[in-house]
Amino acid sequence: MSMTRRLFVAASAAAICRAQDPVFSADSRVVTLLASVRDSSGRLIPDLTRDDFWLREEGNPVEIRYFSRETDLPLTVGLLIDTSKSQMAVLERERRGAYAFLERVLRPDRDSALVMSFDAKVKVLCRPTAALPDLQKGLTEANLPLRTNPRKKAGPEPKKKDIAGGTKLQTSVRQCADEFMRKAQGRKAMLLLTDGVDEGSRTTLDEAIEHAQRSDTLVYSILYADPNGHGRKIADSATGLTRMGLKGRRILTELARQTGGGFYIVTPDHPLEQILDEIQAELRTQYSVGFIPAGFAAGAGSGEYRAIALGCTRPGLVVRAREGYYAR
C-alpha cells in the first residue's frame, strides 16, 4: 500500500472513531446519556455495540447518532454526606469508605471530586479537586453539628453539647447540581451517604430530581441507617429499616431511578465497602449514547421535559440510564 493510501485509510479510520464519540457541548444539539448494562445475575456487560441498543423519545424511535463504550471522559464525583443526628453511629465508617473509594476511582490527570455535608445546613467542605489530601481534609470536617443546650444550667462541669436537628438532603442535591455539576464537563455522579430522611428542605423531591437531570448527573443513593437513629422499632424485618428508614428508601430510590444512577442499602450481607466497589466498577463500565432530539429547532430553549427510554435488543439484559431530559 502506498504512503498516500495508508494516510487516507488512517484518516478515514480516525473520522469513524470520532463519529462514535459522544459530543459534550453546552450549545450542542446533541443530548447525551450515560448507561450501564447488566445481565439477570447483576453482572456488568462491557462489550455491547451501538446496534445492541434502541432509544425512544416520548415513545417514538430515535436514531443513536453517537456511541462509545469504556469512555475515557473526565469524571466529576460529588460526595454528599448526611451529618444529622441519626447518622451518629455510622458516620466514621462512611468517611473511611468514601476516602477509599476516591483513592481508587479518581485519575489525577483528568478527574475531580468535591465533598459536601448536610444536616440543618448544607456545607461545602471541599470544592472540586483531584488532590486527595484536600478531599481527606474535607471528609474529616464532615461532623455532626453541635450546639449548647440553653436549658441546661451551668455547673462545675463544662457544659455538654446537644446535637442540632434537620436534614436538608434534597436541598444538598439541588445545590451540588447548580453550583458544581452544571459547570463540569464529561461524566458526572453524586454519591449520597444517608438514611434518606429529609427534614427542613425547601426543595421538593421533584425539584431535586429536576436539577440533577438538568445538570446531566447520575445519583447513586446509598441508604446507610443506624437502626437506633430514628427509634428502635423495626418496620421491615427484611431490611432492618424503621418507619423513617422506609420513607428515606422511597426518596433515595426515586433520585437514583430518574437520574440513571443506582440505589443501594447497606446491610450485614452487603456492606458499604462492597457497594462502593460496585459503583466504582459501574463508573468504569459505562456507555455514552448521543442523539439529536426530534424537532429540535421547535423545542430548543423551551425547557420542556421530554421522556426517553434506552433499552437493549439482547434478551435478558437490563439497561440503567436516566429517564428524561430538559430541552435547552
LOTI-77971 format. One line per field, with one value per residue (C-alpha): residue number from 1; x, y, z. Coordinates in nm, 4 decimals. Last residue first. Layout:
! residues N
n <- (NUM  ...)
u <- (X  ...)
v <- (Y  ...)
w <- (Z  ...)
This chain:
! residues 328
n <- (328  327  326  325  324  323  322  321  320  319  318  317  316  315  314  313  312  311  310  309  308  307  306  305  304  303  302  301  300  299  298  297  296  295  294  293  292  291  290  289  288  287  286  285  284  283  282  281  280  279  278  277  276  275  274  273  272  271  270  269  268  267  266  265  264  263  262  261  260  259  258  257  256  255  254  253  252  251  250  249  248  247  246  245  244  243  242  241  240  239  238  237  236  235  234  233  232  231  230  229  228  227  226  225  224  223  222  221  220  219  218  217  216  215  214  213  212  211  210  209  208  207  206  205  204  203  202  201  200  199  198  197  196  195  194  193  192  191  190  189  188  187  186  185  184  183  182  181  180  179  178  177  176  175  174  173  172  171  170  169  168  167  166  165  164  163  162  161  160  159  158  157  156  155  154  153  152  151  150  149  148  147  146  145  144  143  142  141  140  139  138  137  136  135  134  133  132  131  130  129  128  127  126  125  124  123  122  121  120  119  118  117  116  115  114  113  112  111  110  109  108  107  106  105  104  103  102  101  100  99  98  97  96  95  94  93  92  91  90  89  88  87  86  85  84  83  82  81  80  79  78  77  76  75  74  73  72  71  70  69  68  67  66  65  64  63  62  61  60  59  58  57  56  55  54  53  52  51  50  49  48  47  46  45  44  43  42  41  40  39  38  37  36  35  34  33  32  31  30  29  28  27  26  25  24  23  22  21  20  19  18  17  16  15  14  13  12  11  10  9  8  7  6  5  4  3  2  1)
u <- (-3.2289  -3.4824  -3.4950  -3.4062  -3.5700  -3.5491  -3.1846  -2.9994  -2.9900  -3.0167  -3.1188  -3.0100  -3.2113  -3.2738  -3.0339  -3.2037  -3.1133  -3.3093  -3.2976  -3.6137  -3.6624  -3.9224  -3.9062  -3.9248  -3.9773  -3.7108  -3.8252  -3.4709  -3.4868  -3.8267  -3.9072  -3.5479  -3.5037  -3.7966  -3.6746  -3.3907  -3.0375  -2.8883  -2.5923  -2.5206  -2.2195  -2.1760  -2.0422  -1.8030  -1.5605  -1.8386  -2.0013  -1.6892  -1.6607  -2.0269  -1.9717  -1.6639  -1.8649  -2.1305  -1.8705  -1.7198  -2.0630  -2.1524  -2.3994  -2.4599  -2.4522  -2.6734  -2.6067  -2.8909  -2.8201  -2.9873  -2.8262  -2.7823  -2.9917  -3.1315  -3.4926  -3.4078  -3.1455  -3.3433  -3.6585  -3.4964  -3.3444  -3.6774  -3.8590  -3.5816  -3.5986  -3.9615  -3.8659  -3.5967  -3.8495  -4.0616  -3.7526  -3.5377  -3.3988  -3.4065  -3.6162  -3.7637  -3.9352  -4.0871  -3.8172  -3.8957  -3.5727  -3.6109  -3.4984  -3.1220  -3.1377  -3.1185  -2.8384  -2.9162  -2.6927  -2.9020  -2.6595  -2.8044  -2.6045  -2.7268  -2.6220  -2.5741  -2.6759  -2.7006  -3.0647  -3.1314  -2.9861  -3.1891  -3.5082  -3.4511  -3.4059  -3.7183  -3.9245  -3.8019  -3.9024  -3.6502  -3.7475  -3.5608  -3.6281  -3.6300  -3.5315  -3.4820  -3.2711  -3.0627  -2.7612  -2.4493  -2.5413  -2.2918  -2.3331  -2.2093  -2.0895  -1.9311  -1.7806  -1.7714  -1.8461  -2.0227  -2.3688  -2.2231  -2.0794  -2.3113  -2.6424  -2.6145  -2.4500  -2.7091  -3.0004  -2.8705  -2.7985  -3.1504  -3.2979  -3.0967  -3.1637  -3.1585  -3.2526  -3.1606  -2.8751  -2.6787  -2.6563  -2.3337  -2.2329  -2.1433  -1.8217  -1.8667  -1.8988  -2.2471  -2.4202  -2.7880  -2.9106  -3.1958  -2.9686  -2.8269  -2.5043  -2.4842  -2.3169  -2.3441  -2.2304  -1.9014  -1.7935  -1.4676  -1.2635  -1.4187  -1.2991  -0.9484  -0.9475  -1.0535  -0.7723  -0.5184  -0.6574  -0.5915  -0.8092  -1.0224  -1.3815  -1.4536  -1.4048  -1.6273  -1.9265  -2.1878  -2.5642  -2.7314  -2.9741  -2.7882  -2.5921  -2.2291  -2.0477  -1.7295  -1.5975  -1.4301  -1.2073  -1.0950  -0.8477  -0.4792  -0.5338  -0.7453  -1.0023  -1.1727  -0.9477  -0.8411  -1.1878  -1.3462  -1.1001  -1.1958  -1.5663  -1.5257  -1.3343  -1.5822  -1.8821  -1.7292  -1.6943  -2.0536  -2.2216  -2.3185  -2.4019  -2.6047  -2.9435  -2.8030  -2.7538  -2.4223  -2.5524  -2.2678  -2.2847  -1.9805  -1.9858  -1.7834  -1.6636  -1.5356  -1.3309  -1.4179  -1.2286  -1.5422  -1.5458  -1.8025  -1.8842  -2.1901  -2.3062  -2.6028  -2.8491  -3.1565  -3.4816  -3.7898  -4.1010  -4.2378  -4.1665  -3.8082  -3.7137  -3.3752  -3.2633  -2.9348  -2.7385  -2.6613  -2.4445  -2.2168  -2.2024  -1.8826  -1.8929  -2.1802  -2.1901  -2.3021  -2.6297  -2.7391  -3.0014  -2.7417  -2.6258  -2.5974  -2.4793  -2.5851  -2.4675  -2.6845  -2.6049  -2.8396  -2.6822  -2.7956  -2.4765  -2.4733  -2.3282  -2.1086  -2.0356  -2.0417  -2.0248  -1.7635  -1.8598  -1.8213  -1.4711  -1.3829  -1.5106  -1.3018  -0.9929  -1.0496  -1.0803  -0.7572  -0.5735  -0.7075  -0.6002  -0.2549  -0.2087  -0.3208  -0.0654  0.2130  0.1390  0.0000)
v <- (2.3574  2.0755  1.9109  1.5437  1.2099  0.8616  0.8451  0.5251  0.1660  -0.1054  -0.4606  -0.7574  -1.0794  -1.0644  -0.8662  -0.5681  -0.3385  -0.0416  0.3343  0.5252  0.8998  1.1342  1.5002  1.7868  2.1327  2.3995  2.5694  2.6556  2.4343  2.2725  2.3795  2.3550  2.0091  1.8535  1.5067  1.5260  1.4690  1.1610  1.0589  0.7382  0.7028  0.3517  0.2796  0.0283  0.2323  0.4088  0.0693  -0.0785  0.2140  0.1751  -0.1942  -0.1175  0.1421  -0.1204  -0.3707  -0.1171  -0.0223  -0.3775  -0.6037  -0.9082  -0.7031  -0.4459  -0.1177  -0.0444  0.0535  0.2654  0.3310  0.6130  0.6827  1.0168  0.9045  0.5790  0.7149  1.0070  0.7948  0.5166  0.7637  0.9207  0.5871  0.4475  0.7507  0.6744  0.3155  0.4421  0.6599  0.3517  0.1682  -0.0399  -0.3853  -0.4740  -0.7924  -0.7180  -0.4025  -0.1684  -0.2053  -0.0157  0.1132  0.4852  0.7060  0.6521  0.3248  0.1046  0.3332  0.3679  0.3601  0.4088  0.4633  0.6680  0.6936  0.9993  1.0392  1.3988  1.5576  1.9032  1.9384  1.5884  1.6705  1.9912  1.8046  1.5326  1.7906  1.9729  1.6549  1.5774  1.9226  2.1922  2.3865  2.1232  2.1024  1.7294  1.4765  1.1122  0.9167  0.7241  0.8958  0.8608  1.0197  0.9759  1.2272  1.1478  1.3439  1.2281  1.4812  1.8536  2.0277  2.3637  2.2178  1.9817  2.2430  2.5141  2.4011  2.0242  2.0413  2.2924  2.0819  1.7645  1.9471  2.0928  1.7444  1.6150  1.9031  1.7002  1.8918  1.8763  2.0100  1.7717  1.8712  1.9760  1.9416  2.2407  2.2028  2.0631  2.2988  2.3911  2.5855  2.5181  2.3239  2.4956  2.6739  2.3423  2.4390  2.3405  2.0679  1.9720  1.6168  1.6185  1.6168  1.8027  1.4838  1.4342  1.7782  1.7054  1.3799  1.5686  1.8186  1.5377  1.3557  1.6444  1.5900  1.8921  2.0148  2.2217  2.0673  2.1086  2.2740  2.2908  2.2398  2.3340  2.1557  1.8408  1.8234  1.7653  1.8387  1.6960  1.7507  1.5260  1.5549  1.3520  1.4207  1.3853  1.2674  0.9662  0.9251  0.5880  0.4028  0.6752  0.8267  0.4992  0.4652  0.8177  0.7397  0.4193  0.5910  0.8783  0.6461  0.4338  0.7425  0.8488  0.5183  0.5545  0.9256  0.9105  0.9863  1.3083  1.4671  1.4545  1.3120  1.3039  1.4261  1.3171  1.4816  1.2994  1.4595  1.2211  1.3052  1.1114  0.7919  0.6036  0.2284  0.2323  0.4887  0.5933  0.8916  0.9185  0.6829  0.7246  0.7909  0.5683  0.7423  0.6901  1.0431  0.9856  0.6251  0.4543  0.1051  -0.0589  -0.3635  -0.1954  0.0626  -0.2122  -0.4105  -0.5343  -0.4188  -0.6210  -0.5732  -0.8805  -0.8427  -1.2055  -1.1206  -0.9398  -0.5853  -0.2729  0.0729  0.3942  0.7503  0.9978  1.2574  1.5035  1.6522  1.9904  2.1392  2.4710  2.3434  2.0947  1.7297  1.5203  1.1449  0.9505  0.7108  0.9772  1.0425  0.6790  0.6929  1.0050  0.8357  0.5377  0.7683  0.9485  0.6181  0.4959  0.8187  0.8069  0.4483  0.5458  0.8269  0.6032  0.3430  0.0000)
w <- (2.6057  2.6184  2.9618  2.9845  3.0597  3.2065  3.3042  3.2255  3.3510  3.0877  3.1794  2.9681  2.9436  2.5710  2.3504  2.1857  2.4745  2.6033  2.6370  2.7224  2.6977  2.8437  2.7450  2.9933  2.8475  2.8870  2.5680  2.4616  2.1585  2.1129  1.7596  1.6408  1.7905  1.6098  1.7046  1.9538  1.8240  1.9861  2.1996  2.3894  2.6171  2.7566  3.1021  3.2518  3.4649  3.6551  3.7044  3.8607  4.1029  4.1968  4.2730  4.4827  4.6762  4.7484  4.8691  5.1092  5.2428  5.3423  5.1568  5.3802  5.7019  5.5278  5.3472  5.1066  4.7454  4.4760  4.1398  3.8904  3.5816  3.7001  3.7466  3.9198  4.1584  4.2977  4.3063  4.5076  4.7512  4.8367  4.8724  5.0934  5.3178  5.3949  5.4723  5.7071  5.8856  5.9518  6.0735  5.8428  5.9238  5.5541  5.5593  5.9040  5.7815  6.0410  6.3089  6.6309  6.7868  6.7332  6.4461  6.4645  6.6540  6.3453  6.2174  5.8500  5.5448  5.2332  4.9470  4.6628  4.3413  4.1510  3.7877  3.6780  3.3463  3.5132  3.4109  3.5441  3.8864  3.8940  3.8032  4.0630  4.3391  4.2212  4.2262  4.5781  4.6961  4.7825  5.0932  5.2881  5.6625  5.7290  5.4638  5.5607  5.3142  5.5676  5.4146  5.2002  4.8660  4.5830  4.3020  3.9520  3.6494  3.3260  3.0873  3.1578  3.4863  3.5095  3.5655  3.8251  4.0585  4.1881  4.0403  4.0829  4.4254  4.5460  4.4207  4.5792  4.9071  4.9169  4.8808  5.1772  5.4116  5.7341  6.0488  6.4155  6.6290  6.8506  7.2138  7.3798  7.7430  7.9501  8.1454  8.4989  8.7989  8.6902  8.4158  8.3871  8.0852  7.9033  7.6542  7.5252  7.3544  6.9908  6.7922  6.4262  6.3388  6.1562  5.7915  5.8576  5.8197  5.4765  5.3685  5.4969  5.3004  4.9888  5.0330  5.0859  4.7775  4.5396  4.2304  4.3107  4.3097  4.6239  4.9657  5.2708  5.1018  5.3755  5.3696  5.6954  5.9313  5.8243  5.5024  5.4157  5.0918  4.9404  4.5898  4.3355  4.0304  3.7301  3.4472  3.5387  3.8951  3.7942  4.0686  4.1269  4.3683  4.6093  4.5914  4.7062  4.9943  5.1020  5.0897  5.2899  5.5678  5.5916  5.5842  5.8607  6.0758  6.0104  6.1009  6.4677  6.4598  6.1388  6.3011  6.4473  6.1047  5.9207  5.5907  5.3401  4.9802  4.7777  4.4339  4.1710  3.8468  3.5803  3.2720  2.9545  2.8823  2.7859  2.8180  2.5390  2.2732  2.0758  1.8780  1.6416  1.8095  1.5898  1.7741  1.7952  1.9311  2.2837  2.4028  2.2889  2.2214  2.2018  2.0969  2.1826  2.0618  1.7286  1.9063  2.0312  2.3547  2.5204  2.8852  3.0375  3.4164  3.6129  3.8004  3.7665  3.5035  3.2930  3.3495  3.1340  3.2354  3.0653  3.0247  2.8375  2.5750  2.4064  2.0945  1.9690  2.1063  2.2937  2.6233  2.4429  2.5066  2.1891  2.2247  2.0279  1.7519  1.4827  1.6118  1.5605  1.2007  1.1355  1.2760  1.0480  0.7472  0.8394  0.8736  0.5394  0.3667  0.5255  0.4102  0.0584  0.0409  0.1746  -0.0895  0.0000)
